[in-house]
Amino acid sequence: MSQLIGLIFSLIGAICTIVILIDAFKNSVLKGLICIFCCFYYFWYALFEFQHENKFLIVLGSFFSSGVAGAWAFFNR
């Protein structure tokens, strides 16, 4: 059961991250590539350049769900 919870948080974080990356690549291929290779620019892009009607939920899902999934995997080894 605990692995299922970690998997759900991982999937939510991955889907939200993919939505942000798709927007970055639509904006510019260079911005998309920089988002993939530089995590600091990804944070900047998600917080200040990403425009979506559900921006708050997507950014929160990307950051929070990925963090919870990582912590869950670390503490439940």
DSSP file (Angstrom, degrees, kcal/mol; ACC not computed):
  #  RESIDUE AA STRUCTURE BP1 BP2  ACC     N-H-->O    O-->H-N    N-H-->O    O-->H-N    TCO  KAPPA ALPHA  PHI   PSI    X-CA   Y-CA   Z-CA
    1    1 A M     >        0   0    0      0, 0.0     4,-1.5     0, 0.0     3,-0.1   0.000 360.0 360.0 360.0 -39.0    0.0    0.0    0.0
    2    2 A S  H  >  +     0   0    0      1,-0.2     4,-1.8     2,-0.2     5,-0.1   0.837 360.0  54.8 -68.5 -30.6    2.8    2.4    0.8
    3    3 A Q  H  > S+     0   0    0      1,-0.2     4,-2.2     2,-0.2    -1,-0.2   0.855 104.3  55.4 -68.2 -33.3    4.4    1.9   -2.6
    4    4 A L  H  > S+     0   0    0      2,-0.2     4,-2.3     1,-0.2    -2,-0.2   0.888 105.6  51.2 -65.5 -39.8    1.1    2.8   -4.2
    5    5 A I  H  X S+     0   0    0     -4,-1.5     4,-2.1     2,-0.2    -1,-0.2   0.925 111.1  47.8 -64.0 -44.4    1.0    6.2   -2.4
    6    6 A G  H  X S+     0   0    0     -4,-1.8     4,-2.1     1,-0.2    -2,-0.2   0.885 111.2  51.6 -62.5 -38.9    4.5    7.0   -3.5
    7    7 A L  H  X S+     0   0    0     -4,-2.2     4,-2.4     2,-0.2    -2,-0.2   0.889 108.0  51.6 -65.4 -40.4    3.6    6.0   -7.1
    8    8 A I  H  X S+     0   0    0     -4,-2.3     4,-2.3     2,-0.2    -2,-0.2   0.931 111.3  46.5 -63.4 -45.9    0.6    8.2   -7.1
    9    9 A F  H  X S+     0   0    0     -4,-2.1     4,-2.4     1,-0.2    -1,-0.2   0.882 111.8  52.3 -64.3 -37.2    2.6   11.2   -5.9
   10   10 A S  H  X S+     0   0    0     -4,-2.1     4,-2.4     2,-0.2    -2,-0.2   0.913 110.1  47.9 -64.1 -42.8    5.3   10.5   -8.5
   11   11 A L  H  X S+     0   0    0     -4,-2.4     4,-2.5     2,-0.2     5,-0.2   0.905 111.3  49.9 -66.1 -42.0    2.7   10.4  -11.3
   12   12 A I  H  X S+     0   0    0     -4,-2.3     4,-2.2     1,-0.2     5,-0.2   0.937 113.2  46.6 -61.4 -46.3    1.1   13.6  -10.3
   13   13 A G  H  X S+     0   0    0     -4,-2.4     4,-2.1     1,-0.2    -2,-0.2   0.892 113.1  49.2 -63.3 -40.2    4.5   15.3  -10.1
   14   14 A A  H  X S+     0   0    0     -4,-2.4     4,-2.3     2,-0.2    -2,-0.2   0.909 111.1  48.9 -67.2 -42.1    5.5   13.9  -13.5
   15   15 A I  H  X S+     0   0    0     -4,-2.5     4,-2.0     2,-0.2    -2,-0.2   0.922 113.0  46.9 -64.8 -43.9    2.3   15.0  -15.2
   16   16 A C  H  X S+     0   0    0     -4,-2.2     4,-1.8    -5,-0.2    -1,-0.2   0.892 112.3  50.7 -65.4 -39.0    2.5   18.5  -13.8
   17   17 A T  H  X S+     0   0    0     -4,-2.1     4,-2.4    -5,-0.2    -2,-0.2   0.895 108.7  51.6 -64.9 -40.0    6.2   18.8  -14.8
   18   18 A I  H  X S+     0   0    0     -4,-2.3     4,-2.5     2,-0.2    -1,-0.2   0.882 106.7  54.0 -64.6 -38.3    5.4   17.6  -18.3
   19   19 A V  H  X S+     0   0    0     -4,-2.0     4,-1.8     2,-0.2    -1,-0.2   0.921 111.0  45.9 -61.5 -43.0    2.7   20.3  -18.7
   20   20 A I  H  X S+     0   0    0     -4,-1.8     4,-2.1     1,-0.2    -2,-0.2   0.907 112.8  50.0 -66.6 -41.5    5.2   23.0  -17.7
   21   21 A L  H  X S+     0   0    0     -4,-2.4     4,-2.5     2,-0.2    -2,-0.2   0.882 107.4  53.8 -66.0 -37.7    7.8   21.6  -20.1
   22   22 A I  H  X S+     0   0    0     -4,-2.5     4,-2.0     1,-0.2    -1,-0.2   0.918 109.7  48.5 -61.3 -42.4    5.3   21.5  -23.0
   23   23 A D  H  X S+     0   0    0     -4,-1.8     4,-2.0     2,-0.2    -2,-0.2   0.894 110.1  51.6 -64.1 -39.3    4.6   25.2  -22.4
   24   24 A A  H  X S+     0   0    0     -4,-2.1     4,-2.5     1,-0.2     8,-0.5   0.914 110.8  47.3 -64.3 -42.2    8.3   26.0  -22.2
   25   25 A F  H  < S+     0   0    0     -4,-2.5    -1,-0.2     1,-0.2    -2,-0.2   0.844 110.1  53.1 -69.0 -32.3    8.9   24.2  -25.5
   26   26 A K  H  < S+     0   0    0     -4,-2.0    -1,-0.2    -5,-0.2    -2,-0.2   0.868 110.8  47.9 -66.8 -35.7    5.9   26.0  -27.1
   27   27 A N  H  < S-     0   0    0     -4,-2.0     2,-0.3     1,-0.3    -2,-0.2   0.944 137.2 -26.5 -68.8 -49.3    7.3   29.3  -26.0
   28   28 A S     X  -     0   0    0     -4,-2.5     4,-2.0    -5,-0.1    -1,-0.3  -0.919  47.0-132.3-166.4 139.7   10.8   28.6  -27.3
   29   29 A V  H  > S+     0   0    0     -2,-0.3     4,-2.4     1,-0.2     5,-0.2   0.888 111.2  54.1 -63.2 -38.2   12.8   25.4  -28.0
   30   30 A L  H  > S+     0   0    0      1,-0.2     4,-2.5     2,-0.2    -1,-0.2   0.911 107.2  49.9 -63.5 -42.7   15.8   27.0  -26.2
   31   31 A K  H  > S+     0   0    0     -7,-0.2     4,-2.3     1,-0.2    -1,-0.2   0.898 110.6  51.0 -63.0 -39.2   13.7   27.7  -23.1
   32   32 A G  H  X S+     0   0    0     -4,-2.0     4,-1.7    -8,-0.5    -2,-0.2   0.920 111.5  46.4 -63.5 -44.1   12.4   24.1  -23.1
   33   33 A L  H  X S+     0   0    0     -4,-2.4     4,-2.3     1,-0.2     5,-0.2   0.898 112.2  50.1 -66.2 -40.0   16.0   22.7  -23.3
   34   34 A I  H  X S+     0   0    0     -4,-2.5     4,-2.5     1,-0.2     8,-0.3   0.888 107.9  54.5 -65.8 -36.9   17.2   25.0  -20.6
   35   35 A C  H  < S+     0   0    0     -4,-2.3     7,-0.2    -5,-0.2    -1,-0.2   0.879 110.4  47.1 -61.8 -37.2   14.3   23.9  -18.4
   36   36 A I  H  < S+     0   0    0     -4,-1.7    -2,-0.2     1,-0.2    -1,-0.2   0.920 121.6  33.8 -69.6 -43.1   15.3   20.2  -18.9
   37   37 A F  H  < S+     0   0    0     -4,-2.3     2,-0.5     1,-0.2    -2,-0.2   0.661 117.5  50.4 -92.2 -17.0   19.0   20.7  -18.2
   38   38 A C     X  -     0   0    0     -4,-2.5     4,-1.7    -5,-0.2     3,-0.3  -0.922  58.8-167.9-127.9 107.9   19.0   23.5  -15.5
   39   39 A C  H  > S+     0   0    0     -2,-0.5     4,-2.1     1,-0.2     5,-0.1   0.813  87.6  58.9 -66.0 -30.0   16.7   23.0  -12.6
   40   40 A F  H  > S+     0   0    0      1,-0.2     4,-2.1     2,-0.2    -1,-0.2   0.899 106.9  46.7 -67.1 -39.4   17.0   26.6  -11.4
   41   41 A Y  H  > S+     0   0    0     -3,-0.3     4,-3.4    -7,-0.2     5,-0.2   0.860 108.2  57.1 -69.1 -33.6   15.7   27.9  -14.7
   42   42 A Y  H  X S+     0   0    0     -4,-1.7     4,-2.7    -8,-0.3    -2,-0.2   0.933 108.1  46.8 -60.3 -45.0   12.9   25.4  -14.5
   43   43 A F  H  X S+     0   0    0     -4,-2.1     4,-2.2     2,-0.2     5,-0.2   0.924 114.3  47.9 -60.7 -44.8   11.9   26.9  -11.1
   44   44 A W  H  X>S+     0   0    0     -4,-2.1     4,-2.8     2,-0.2     5,-0.7   0.936 113.6  46.7 -60.9 -48.2   12.1   30.4  -12.5
   45   45 A Y  I  X>S+     0   0    0     -4,-3.4     5,-2.4     1,-0.2     4,-1.4   0.926 112.9  49.1 -62.2 -45.0   10.1   29.5  -15.6
   46   46 A A  I  <5S+     0   0    0     -4,-2.7    -1,-0.2    -5,-0.2    -2,-0.2   0.881 119.0  38.3 -63.6 -38.4    7.4   27.7  -13.6
   47   47 A L  I  <5S+     0   0    0     -4,-2.2    -2,-0.2    -5,-0.2    -1,-0.2   0.863 132.9  15.9 -82.7 -36.6    7.0   30.6  -11.1
   48   48 A F  I  <5S+     0   0    0     -4,-2.8    -3,-0.2    -5,-0.2    -2,-0.2   0.717 129.9  32.2-116.7 -24.6    7.3   33.6  -13.3
   49   49 A E  I  <<S+     0   0    0     -4,-1.4     2,-0.3    -5,-0.7    -3,-0.2   0.684  87.0 100.0-109.5 -22.3    6.9   32.8  -17.0
   50   50 A F      < -     0   0    0     -5,-2.4     2,-0.5    -6,-0.2   -30,-0.1  -0.520  52.9-167.9 -70.4 124.3    4.5   29.9  -17.1
   51   51 A Q        +     0   0    0     -2,-0.3     2,-0.3     4,-0.0     3,-0.0  -0.967  24.2 135.5-119.8 120.2    1.0   31.1  -17.9
   52   52 A H    >   -     0   0    0     -2,-0.5     3,-1.4     1,-0.1     4,-0.2  -0.978  60.1-117.1-156.6 153.3   -2.0   28.8  -17.4
   53   53 A E  T 3  S+     0   0    0     -2,-0.3     3,-0.2     1,-0.3    -1,-0.1   0.797 120.0  37.7 -67.9 -25.8   -5.5   29.2  -16.0
   54   54 A N  T 3> S+     0   0    0      1,-0.1     4,-2.2     2,-0.1    -1,-0.3  -0.228  77.4 137.0-112.7  41.4   -4.6   26.6  -13.3
   55   55 A K  H <>  +     0   0    0     -3,-1.4     4,-2.9     1,-0.2     5,-0.4   0.900  67.7  53.5 -57.0 -45.9   -1.0   27.8  -12.8
   56   56 A F  H  > S+     0   0    0      1,-0.2     4,-2.3     2,-0.2    -1,-0.2   0.918 111.9  44.1 -59.0 -45.6   -1.1   27.6   -9.0
   57   57 A L  H  > S+     0   0    0      2,-0.2     4,-2.4     1,-0.2    -1,-0.2   0.886 115.2  48.0 -68.4 -38.6   -2.3   24.0   -9.0
   58   58 A I  H  X S+     0   0    0     -4,-2.2     4,-2.3     2,-0.2    -2,-0.2   0.935 115.0  43.9 -68.9 -45.9    0.1   22.8  -11.7
   59   59 A V  H  X S+     0   0    0     -4,-2.9     4,-2.6    -5,-0.2     5,-0.3   0.918 115.8  48.4 -65.9 -42.9    3.2   24.4  -10.1
   60   60 A L  H  X>S+     0   0    0     -4,-2.3     4,-2.5    -5,-0.4     5,-0.7   0.908 112.0  50.1 -62.6 -41.3    2.2   23.2   -6.7
   61   61 A G  H  X5S+     0   0    0     -4,-2.4     4,-1.0    -5,-0.2     5,-0.5   0.887 111.9  48.1 -63.6 -39.3    1.6   19.7   -8.1
   62   62 A S  H  X5S+     0   0    0     -4,-2.3     4,-0.9   -46,-0.2    -2,-0.2   0.950 121.9  32.1 -67.2 -49.6    5.0   19.7   -9.8
   63   63 A F  H  X5S+     0   0    0     -4,-2.6     4,-1.8    -5,-0.1    -2,-0.2   0.953 125.5  39.3 -75.2 -50.6    7.0   20.9   -6.8
   64   64 A F  H  X5S+     0   0    0     -4,-2.5     4,-2.7    -5,-0.3     5,-0.2   0.925 116.2  47.6 -71.2 -46.3    5.1   19.4   -3.9
   65   65 A S  H  X<S+     0   0    0     -4,-1.0     4,-2.4    -5,-0.7    -1,-0.2   0.894 112.8  48.9 -65.8 -39.1    4.2   16.0   -5.3
   66   66 A S  H  X S+     0   0    0     -4,-0.9     4,-2.1    -5,-0.5    -1,-0.2   0.902 113.2  48.1 -65.9 -39.5    7.7   15.4   -6.5
   67   67 A G  H  X S+     0   0    0     -4,-1.8     4,-2.4     2,-0.2    -2,-0.2   0.911 112.5  47.6 -66.3 -42.9    9.1   16.4   -3.1
   68   68 A V  H  X S+     0   0    0     -4,-2.7     4,-2.8     2,-0.2    -2,-0.2   0.906 111.4  51.3 -65.2 -41.2    6.7   14.2   -1.3
   69   69 A A  H  X S+     0   0    0     -4,-2.4     4,-2.3    -5,-0.2    -2,-0.2   0.908 111.4  47.7 -63.5 -40.8    7.4   11.2   -3.6
   70   70 A G  H  X S+     0   0    0     -4,-2.1     4,-2.0     2,-0.2    -2,-0.2   0.919 114.4  45.5 -65.4 -43.1   11.1   11.6   -3.1
   71   71 A A  H  X S+     0   0    0     -4,-2.4     4,-2.6     2,-0.2     5,-0.2   0.890 111.7  53.0 -66.3 -39.0   10.7   11.8    0.7
   72   72 A W  H  X S+     0   0    0     -4,-2.8     4,-1.3     1,-0.2    -2,-0.2   0.916 110.7  46.7 -62.2 -43.3    8.3    8.9    0.7
   73   73 A A  H  < S+     0   0    0     -4,-2.3    -1,-0.2     1,-0.2    -2,-0.2   0.873 113.3  50.2 -67.0 -36.0   10.8    6.7   -1.2
   74   74 A F  H >< S+     0   0    0     -4,-2.0     3,-0.7     1,-0.2    -2,-0.2   0.925 115.7  39.4 -68.2 -44.8   13.6    7.8    1.1
   75   75 A F  H 3< S+     0   0    0     -4,-2.6    -1,-0.2     1,-0.2    -2,-0.2   0.633 114.3  53.8 -84.1 -13.0   11.8    7.0    4.4
   76   76 A N  T 3<        0   0    0     -4,-1.3    -1,-0.2    -5,-0.2    -2,-0.1  -0.194 360.0 360.0-114.2  41.6   10.1    3.8    3.2
   77   77 A R    <         0   0    0     -3,-0.7    -1,-0.2     0, 0.0    -2,-0.1   0.472 360.0 360.0 -83.4 360.0   13.1    1.8    2.0
